[in-house]
Amino acid sequence: MSSRPLHELADIVRSKNAGPYRITFDVMFTDRARYEQVRDSEAIRPQTVAAAYGLDISQISSFFHVDQAMAIKVTIIRPRAQGAAGDGDMYGCQHHVPLMNIAVPVT
């Protein structure tokens, strides 16, 4: 079985602030078959997201599928509080790249 990076299957992969201590990620699809393929592969789950970001699983504060919207939502605890010394992304909008590169098995 081969695999493709998430960004080749999803239509939108983005990150954004979810308050001063969290960043949320949206993975969205316009095609139900592709969404279900990614969802059912379980390539995107709390453990793989934590591994992609070098986080402990306890730092994944929420993870869920939104079937009606063909989306996957993940929220992590920020490594540094928003605006703290060393925070290089005040708006949380540049954290999505490791998520985009997670390999998804395809048939």
C-alpha positions in Angstrom: 0.0 0.0 0.0 1.3 3.4 -0.9 0.8 6.7 1.0 0.5 10.4 0.2 1.0 13.4 2.5 -2.2 14.9 3.9 -1.8 18.1 1.9 -2.3 16.1 -1.3 -5.6 14.8 -0.1 -7.1 17.6 1.9 -8.4 20.9 0.3 -7.5 23.0 3.4 -5.0 22.4 6.2 -4.7 25.4 8.4 -3.8 26.4 11.9 -5.0 29.3 14.0 -5.1 30.7 17.5 -7.6 29.1 19.9 -6.7 31.5 22.7 -3.4 32.4 24.3 -2.6 28.8 25.3 -3.9 26.7 22.4 -3.6 26.3 18.6 -6.3 24.6 16.6 -6.0 22.9 13.3 -8.6 22.4 10.6 -8.3 19.7 7.9 -11.2 20.2 5.4 -12.3 18.4 2.3 -14.7 19.2 -0.6 -14.9 15.6 -1.6 -16.7 13.1 0.7 -14.8 10.1 -0.6 -11.4 11.7 0.1 -12.6 12.8 3.6 -13.8 9.3 4.4 -10.6 7.8 3.1 -8.4 10.0 5.4 -10.8 9.6 8.3 -11.1 5.8 8.0 -7.3 5.4 7.5 -6.8 6.7 11.1 -3.5 8.3 9.9 -4.7 11.5 11.5 -5.4 10.7 15.1 -4.1 12.2 18.4 -1.1 9.9 18.5 0.1 10.8 15.0 -0.5 14.5 15.5 1.4 14.4 18.8 4.3 12.6 17.1 4.4 15.0 14.2 4.8 17.9 16.7 7.0 16.2 19.2 4.4 16.6 21.9 3.1 14.3 24.6 -0.3 12.9 23.9 -1.6 14.9 26.9 -1.0 18.1 25.0 -3.7 17.2 22.4 -6.6 19.0 24.1 -9.3 18.0 21.6 -9.6 15.9 18.5 -12.8 15.1 16.6 -14.3 14.4 13.1 -17.1 16.6 11.8 -18.7 14.4 9.3 -21.3 17.0 8.2 -18.6 19.5 7.3 -16.1 16.8 6.0 -13.5 18.1 8.5 -11.1 17.0 11.2 -10.4 19.4 14.1 -7.4 19.1 16.4 -6.4 21.5 19.2 -3.1 21.4 21.0 -1.7 23.2 24.0 0.7 25.8 22.6 4.4 25.0 23.4 4.7 28.7 24.5 1.9 31.0 25.5 0.9 33.5 22.8 3.2 36.5 22.9 5.6 34.9 25.4 9.4 35.2 24.8 10.3 32.8 22.0 6.8 32.7 20.4 7.5 33.1 16.7 3.9 32.9 15.6 1.6 35.2 17.5 -1.5 34.3 15.4 -0.9 30.5 15.3 -1.2 30.5 11.5 2.1 28.9 10.7 2.0 25.7 12.7 0.1 23.5 10.2 3.1 22.2 8.1 4.0 19.1 10.3 0.3 18.1 10.1 0.3 18.6 6.3 3.1 16.1 5.9 1.6 13.2 7.8 1.5 10.2 5.5 -2.0 8.8 4.7 -2.2 5.3 3.3 -4.0 5.2 -0.1 -5.2 2.4 -2.2 
